[in-house]
Amino acid sequence: PKSTVGTMLLRALEDLSEQDFKKFRDALADRDLQGQRYIPWGRLEKADQLDTKRLMLSFYGKAKALDVAIATLEHIQCRDKAARLQERKEEDYQRKYKEAICREFSHIKDQNARMGENVDLNTRYSKLVIVTKHLDEEQRENEIMAMGQRPAEIMKEQASSSIAVGDLFKPDSKGWAPKVVVLLGAAGMGKTMTARKIMLDWASNELFMEFDYVFYIHCREGNLLTPSSSVANLITRCYPGSNLPLDEVLRQPEKLLFVIDGFDELRFSFDLLLCEPRSRPKEGPVEVTLSSLLCRRVLPESSLLITTRPAALQKLGKCLICQRYAEILGFSEVERKEYFNTFFQNTEQVAAAFQFVRGNETLFTMCLVPIVCWIVCTVMKQQLGCRGGLTQSPKTTTGIYTLYLSALLQSLSSQLKHDMPGVLRRLCCLAADGVWKQKVLFEEKEVQRYALDQREALPLLLNEHIFQRDISCVSTYSFIHLSFQEFFAALFYLLEDEGEVRDLPAGPTRDVKELLESYGNSRNYSMLTVRFLFGLLNEEHRRKLEEEMGCRITPRITQELLAWLQNSQKTALALLMQKTAVIRELEVCHCLYELQDERFVAAALDPFTGVYLRGLNLNRFDQLVLSFSVKNFPKLESLDMGHCSFLNGNSYRINLFFVFRKNQQEEGKQSPIHLLCQALEKSGCKLKMLRLWRCRLTDASCGTLAAVLPASPSLTELHLGENKLGDRGVRRLSEGLRDPACRLQVLR
């Protein structure tokens, strides 16, 4: 319960016997307690408890009245009552401090927040998967390369070593409890959000109740840049309004927890500081004070929770011995959905946004990284509030990755941004070299070959991993995920060479034809790299990256990509017989979709007259990609998709990608081929044959098919064999057949 200084003081006086109360007043009049002036006896002689309280507050003030009362009680041998008042005083300070922490940490600002905009932390926060087990090289490699369902499987495999935040300082099976915990995580993985949630939960009496006080120190904040500081001053600067009795707080250091957030962002070196004498400096340069805290030279009985990126582990290892290691892996599949729920707080918007992302395997995989989740949700929320909804959002994987890279680079200082063009060029060389050699883990000497050192900017883009090999440990580096390595590898072929690359060791060739030829032979490892090549030709993406990276990006490979795409679909037999070619791979549509340039798509598809796909399971994103090409296919005459399945995903009654006519029935939106039929209606092509044989269609698809028949007067053949259309479906289809504009001649 809340209590004021006056209330506590009055309660202490009322607990005294009549004799002790007289001794108490006599001591106040006769002694100079706590360096304070005494109260004249004439004022105290007839004073009751209430009068005495008022006199003490008037003479000593609120800040000192309790201290004088405690000293007086001890003087008159009422030590148990003095101890009780001291305890109440400390509880009151702790309560007020926790209230201040709750006010400070209950809300957060998004990176794009305007003045006055903030978000409730408890509402936004989603649980992260944290493990205490070190991954070996093979496990780490699998994690980096995982795509689609594999990340979910990896999360389940690692569940045995997962740990809740509240258990980080709990004793192990042998009863040993750590004093130093290091919480590791890549850039954007949620370290600071977790640290702030820890502060809020402690202040709300939900976490780490074994600690009387928890102090948050962010290594980036300006209070660490003051010329000199003591640990006490450091605490005071963090929360100048809390008025903590620091001498009493620091008297029990075993009850203190320091949350040191962003160790990797410290600007000073520990090499010289480690040579400092092992003393307890009361005040000195802030780097000495902080290093003394980290190195356990001051308050060694206290506990530390340190968050850092992997690249700073070696530096941290010079200061202290980590007693418990934990790593944030990101969101599980369930928590990704939960993040969308907490971000939008609107059922229809959650349904629209999550289905959009869930249909894009690459994007959904990368949403295990909290900052990617935030970027995706932020962009979609803005678009859902605009006319046209998600039709205006970044539709492509390239667009989302461009936004992600921009968000990371915007956090850099001006000096670091000035150095980034050269760093990024060398990083792109490393990425392309890895794609060619089919490797995702790079040894330290490989990174150094490209003049990439561990400067402050580099941990944004590369993760460091330490593995045991034989009797020693080695450092290796990786991109946050294979897809980001492929993104930078694609950039390698588009960046203007301004001389720096020529000074580097011999690496991959910049001839994109060789990459495309290699991809044509394997059709696997470089798939995303090729998609990103097309996506980075998009003018908007190029312009945004040029602004953020400070590098020139040229579309010089446009004609080479166009020629490769067209030739890749022309079979030897078709060339020999001089037949018109058809698109035989959905991947062609994925590449064209990334570009988002309707004129280029039309030019690329101009030599083709049909689409021939077999045995595919098309998710919502695949359907969107196919529909985009169909809508811009100038000479489309045949669309043959036998034995393909159109996966409808979640049955949300919401339109994700196209603006429907207001009077369109909800039933049509539920059709699994709705996107394809919508594209056929709008394409204006001369489609002659549509084959959807054995595609698991039901009556739900017949309404949209019926609408295609009069909209495509050139359509003469429709194949729907071995689908369960039912009587209701046939009746719906008949409505389209009876339309005078329908010219269908063959229906099977």
Residue pairs with C-beta under 8 A, 6 or more apart in sequence:
2 95
3 11
3 88
3 92
5 57
5 62
5 65
5 66
5 92
6 53
6 57
6 62
8 66
8 85
8 88
8 89
8 92
9 53
9 56
9 57
9 65
9 66
9 69
10 49
10 50
10 53
11 88
12 69
12 73
12 81
12 84
12 85
12 88
13 21
13 24
13 49
13 52
13 53
13 69
14 49
15 81
15 84
16 24
16 78
16 81
20 76
20 78
21 49
23 76
24 52
24 72
24 73
24 76
24 78
25 41
25 44
25 45
25 47
25 52
26 41
27 33
27 72
27 75
27 76
28 38
28 39
28 44
28 52
28 56
28 68
28 72
29 38
29 39
29 40
29 41
29 44
30 38
30 41
31 38
31 72
31 75
32 38
33 68
33 71
33 72
33 75
34 64
34 67
34 68
34 71
36 59
36 60
36 64
36 68
37 59
39 55
39 56
39 59
43 55
44 52
44 55
47 55
56 65
56 68
56 69
57 65
60 68
66 85
66 89
69 85
70 82
70 85
70 86
70 89
71 82
73 79
73 81
73 82
73 85
74 82
89 245
90 212
90 245
90 248
93 243
93 244
93 245
93 248
93 249
94 212
94 213
96 242
96 243
97 203
97 213
97 239
97 242
97 244
98 202
98 203
98 204
98 205
99 203
100 239
100 241
100 242
101 199
101 200
101 202
101 203
101 214
101 239
102 200
102 203
102 204
104 199
104 239
105 121
105 196
105 199
105 200
105 203
105 216
106 120
106 121
106 122
106 200
107 118
107 119
107 120
107 121
108 118
108 119
108 121
108 124
108 193
108 196
109 117
109 118
109 119
110 117
110 119
110 374
110 378
111 374
111 407
111 410
112 378
113 119
121 193
121 196
121 197
121 200
122 197
122 200
123 342
123 345
124 342
124 343
125 193
125 197
125 342
126 331
126 335
126 338
126 339
126 342
126 370
127 332
127 335
127 338
128 189
128 190
128 194
128 328
128 329
128 330
128 331
128 335
128 370
129 155
129 158
129 159
129 162
129 328
129 329
129 330
129 331
129 332
129 335
130 162
130 163
130 164
130 165
130 183
130 326
130 327
130 328
130 329
131 158
131 161
131 162
131 163
131 326
131 327
131 329
132 161
132 162
132 163
132 324
132 325
132 326
132 327
133 158
133 161
134 325
135 143
135 465
136 467
136 468
137 441
137 465
137 467
137 476
140 441
140 465
140 467
140 478
141 440
141 441
142 150
142 154
143 151
143 154
143 329
144 440
144 441
144 478
144 479
144 480
144 481
144 482
145 440
145 482
146 153
146 154
146 365
147 361
147 362
147 365
147 482
147 483
148 361
148 365
151 333
151 365
151 368
152 332
152 333
155 329
155 332
155 333
158 329
163 326
165 194
165 197
165 198
165 201
165 207
166 201
166 207
166 208
168 178
168 181
168 183
168 305
168 324
168 326
169 177
169 178
169 181
169 208
169 210
169 257
169 303
169 305
169 324
170 177
171 177
178 303
178 323
178 324
179 301
179 302
179 303
179 304
179 323
180 303
180 304
180 306
180 320
180 321
180 322
180 323
180 324
181 303
181 304
181 305
181 306
181 322
181 323
181 324
181 325
181 326
182 306
182 307
182 308
182 313
182 316
182 322
182 324
182 325
182 326
183 191
183 194
183 195
183 305
183 306
183 307
183 308
183 326
183 327
183 328
184 307
184 308
184 309
184 310
184 313
184 325
184 326
184 327
184 328
185 191
185 307
185 309
185 327
185 328
186 309
186 310
186 369
186 463
186 480
187 309
187 371
187 408
187 459
187 460
187 461
187 480
188 369
188 370
188 371
188 372
188 404
188 407
188 408
188 480
189 328
189 329
189 330
189 369
189 370
189 371
190 328
190 330
190 370
190 371
191 261
191 262
191 307
191 308
191 309
191 328
192 218
192 261
192 262
192 307
193 370
194 307
194 328
195 216
195 259
195 261
195 305
195 307
196 216
198 207
198 208
198 214
198 259
198 305
199 214
199 216
199 259
201 207
201 208
202 208
202 209
202 211
202 214
202 257
203 214
208 214
208 257
210 255
211 255
211 256
211 257
211 303
212 249
212 252
212 255
212 256
213 244
213 249
213 255
213 256
213 257
214 256
214 257
214 258
214 259
215 235
215 238
215 239
215 256
215 257
215 258
215 259
216 238
216 259
216 261
217 224
217 234
217 238
217 258
217 259
217 260
217 261
217 290
218 261
218 262
219 260
219 261
219 262
219 263
219 264
219 265
219 266
220 262
220 265
223 234
223 237
223 238
224 234
224 266
224 286
224 290
225 286
226 237
226 286
227 285
227 286
228 283
228 284
228 285
228 286
229 237
229 283
229 284
229 285
229 286
229 289
230 281
230 282
230 283
230 284
230 289
231 250
231 289
231 292
231 293
231 298
231 299
232 246
232 250
233 283
234 286
234 289
234 290
234 293
235 244
235 246
235 249
236 244
236 246
249 256
250 256
250 299
253 299
253 300
253 301
253 302
254 301
254 302
256 299
256 302
256 303
257 302
257 303
257 304
257 305
258 293
258 302
258 303
258 304
258 305
259 305
259 307
260 290
260 293
260 294
260 304
260 305
260 306
260 307
261 307
262 307
262 308
263 306
263 307
263 308
263 312
263 315
263 316
264 308
264 309
264 311
264 312
264 315
264 456
264 459
265 456
266 287
266 290
267 456
268 287
270 291
270 315
270 318
270 319
271 318
273 287
273 288
273 291
273 295
274 291
274 295
274 318
274 319
276 288
276 291
276 292
276 297
278 297
279 297
280 292
280 297
280 298
281 288
281 289
281 292
281 298
283 289
289 298
291 319
292 298
293 299
293 304
294 304
294 306
294 316
294 319
294 320
295 319
295 320
296 320
304 320
306 316
308 316
309 459
309 463
309 464
310 459
310 463
310 464
310 465
311 454
311 458
311 459
311 462
311 463
311 464
312 454
312 459
313 464
313 466
314 464
314 466
314 475
316 322
329 368
330 368
330 369
330 370
331 339
331 367
331 368
331 369
331 370
331 373
332 368
336 364
336 367
336 368
336 373
337 354
339 367
339 370
339 373
339 377
340 350
340 353
340 354
340 357
340 373
340 377
341 350
343 373
343 374
343 377
343 381
344 350
344 353
344 377
344 381
348 652
348 654
349 380
349 381
349 384
351 650
351 652
351 654
352 380
352 384
352 389
352 390
352 652
352 654
352 656
353 376
353 377
353 380
353 381
353 384
353 390
354 650
355 620
355 649
355 650
355 652
355 654
355 656
356 380
356 390
356 393
356 620
356 656
356 657
357 363
357 364
357 367
357 376
358 364
358 620
358 649
358 650
359 619
359 620
359 621
359 622
359 623
359 624
359 649
360 397
360 621
361 619
361 621
362 397
362 483
362 528
363 376
363 397
363 400
365 481
365 483
366 372
366 400
366 401
366 404
366 481
366 483
367 373
367 376
369 480
369 481
371 404
371 407
371 408
372 400
372 404
375 400
375 403
375 404
375 407
376 400
379 393
379 394
379 400
379 403
380 390
380 393
382 393
383 389
383 390
383 391
383 392
383 393
384 390
386 392
388 659
389 655
389 656
389 659
390 656
390 657
391 657
391 658
391 659
394 400
394 402
394 403
395 593
395 596
395 624
395 657
396 535
396 538
396 593
396 594
396 596
397 483
397 528
397 531
397 532
397 535
397 594
398 487
398 531
398 532
398 534
398 535
398 536
398 538
398 541
398 594
399 535
399 538
399 541
401 483
401 484
401 487
401 532
402 541
402 544
402 545
405 487
405 545
405 548
405 549
406 544
406 545
406 548
408 460
408 461
409 417
409 420
409 460
409 548
409 549
410 548
411 460
412 420
412 457
412 460
416 455
416 456
416 457
417 550
418 550
419 455
419 457
420 457
420 549
420 550
421 498
421 549
421 550
421 551
422 500
423 452
423 455
423 457
423 458
423 461
424 488
424 491
424 495
424 549
424 551
425 495
425 498
425 500
425 501
425 551
426 450
426 451
426 452
426 500
426 501
426 504
427 450
427 452
427 461
427 462
427 488
428 488
428 489
428 491
428 492
428 495
429 450
429 492
429 501
429 504
429 507
429 508
430 442
430 446
430 447
430 450
430 452
430 488
431 479
431 485
431 486
431 487
431 488
431 489
431 491
431 492
432 488
432 489
432 492
432 493
432 507
432 508
433 507
433 508
434 440
434 442
434 485
434 489
435 485
435 486
435 489
435 508
435 515
435 525
435 526
435 529
436 508
436 515
436 518
438 525
440 478
440 479
440 482
440 485
441 465
441 476
441 477
441 478
442 476
442 477
442 478
443 474
443 475
443 476
443 477
444 474
444 475
444 476
444 477
447 462
447 477
449 504
449 505
450 504
450 505
450 507
451 504
452 458
452 462
454 464
461 479
461 480
461 488
462 477
462 478
462 479
463 477
463 478
463 479
463 480
464 475
464 476
464 477
465 475
465 476
465 477
465 478
466 473
466 474
466 475
466 476
467 473
467 474
467 476
478 485
479 485
479 488
482 528
483 528
486 526
486 528
486 529
486 532
487 528
487 532
489 526
489 529
489 532
490 529
490 530
490 532
490 533
490 535
490 536
491 532
491 536
491 545
491 553
492 508
492 510
493 510
493 512
493 515
493 533
493 557
494 533
494 536
494 537
494 542
494 553
494 554
494 555
494 556
494 557
495 551
495 552
495 553
495 554
496 551
496 552
496 553
496 554
497 510
498 552
501 507
512 533
512 557
512 560
512 561
513 560
513 564
515 526
515 529
515 530
516 530
516 560
516 561
516 564
518 526
519 525
519 526
519 527
519 529
519 530
520 564
520 568
523 587
527 587
530 591
531 590
531 591
531 594
532 594
533 557
533 561
533 591
534 561
534 591
534 592
534 594
534 595
535 541
535 594
535 595
535 596
536 542
536 545
536 553
537 555
537 557
537 558
537 561
537 595
537 597
537 600
538 594
538 595
538 596
538 597
539 597
542 553
542 555
545 551
545 553
546 552
546 553
558 600
561 591
562 600
562 603
562 604
565 588
565 591
565 592
565 604
566 581
566 604
566 607
566 608
568 585
568 588
569 581
569 582
569 583
569 584
569 585
569 588
569 608
570 581
570 607
571 581
571 584
573 579
574 580
574 581
580 607
580 608
580 609
580 610
581 607
581 608
581 609
582 608
582 609
582 610
582 611
582 612
582 638
582 640
583 589
583 605
583 608
583 610
583 611
583 612
583 613
583 629
584 612
584 613
585 613
586 613
586 616
586 618
586 622
586 625
586 626
588 629
589 625
589 626
589 628
589 629
590 625
592 600
592 601
592 604
592 605
592 628
592 629
592 632
593 624
593 625
593 628
593 629
595 601
598 632
601 628
601 629
601 632
602 632
602 633
602 634
605 629
605 632
605 633
605 634
605 635
605 636
606 634
606 635
608 633
608 635
608 636
609 635
609 636
609 637
609 638
610 636
610 637
610 638
610 639
610 640
611 626
611 629
611 630
611 633
611 636
611 638
611 639
611 640
611 641
612 638
612 640
613 640
613 641
613 644
614 641
614 642
614 643
614 644
615 643
615 644
616 622
616 641
616 644
616 645
617 644
617 645
617 647
618 626
618 644
618 645
618 646
618 647
619 647
619 649
620 647
620 648
620 649
620 656
620 675
623 646
623 672
623 673
623 675
623 676
624 656
624 657
624 675
626 675
626 676
626 679
627 657
627 675
627 676
627 678
627 679
628 679
630 636
630 639
630 676
630 679
630 680
630 683
630 685
631 679
631 682
631 683
632 683
633 683
633 685
634 685
635 685
635 686
636 683
636 685
636 686
636 687
637 685
637 686
637 687
637 688
637 689
638 687
638 688
638 689
638 690
638 691
639 680
639 687
639 689
639 690
639 691
640 689
640 691
641 691
641 692
641 695
642 691
642 692
642 693
642 694
642 695
642 719
643 693
643 694
643 695
644 692
644 695
645 695
645 696
646 672
646 673
646 676
646 695
646 696
646 697
647 672
648 670
648 672
651 670
653 666
653 669
653 670
654 669
655 669
657 675
658 675
658 678
660 669
665 703
667 700
667 703
668 674
668 703
668 704
668 707
670 700
671 677
671 700
671 701
671 703
671 704
672 697
672 700
672 701
673 692
673 695
673 697
673 701
673 704
673 705
674 704
677 704
677 705
677 707
677 708
678 704
680 687
680 690
680 708
680 711
680 712
681 707
681 708
681 711
681 712
685 712
686 714
687 712
687 714
687 715
688 714
688 715
688 716
688 717
689 715
689 716
689 717
689 718
689 719
690 708
690 715
690 717
690 718
690 719
691 717
691 719
692 719
692 720
692 723
693 719
693 720
693 721
693 722
693 723
694 721
694 722
694 723
695 723
696 723
696 724
697 720
697 723
697 724
697 725
698 723
698 724
698 725
698 726
698 729
699 725
699 726
699 728
699 729
699 732
700 729
701 723
701 725
701 729
702 725
702 728
702 729
702 730
702 732
702 733
703 732
705 718
705 720
705 733
705 736
706 732
706 733
706 734
706 735
706 736
706 737
707 736
708 715
708 736
709 715
709 718
709 736
709 737
709 739
709 741
709 742
709 744
710 736
710 739
710 740
710 741
710 742
711 741
713 741
713 742
713 743
714 743
715 742
715 743
715 744
716 743
716 744
716 745
716 746
717 744
717 745
717 746
717 748
718 744
718 746
718 747
718 748
719 746
719 748
720 747
720 748
721 748
725 733
736 742
737 744
737 747
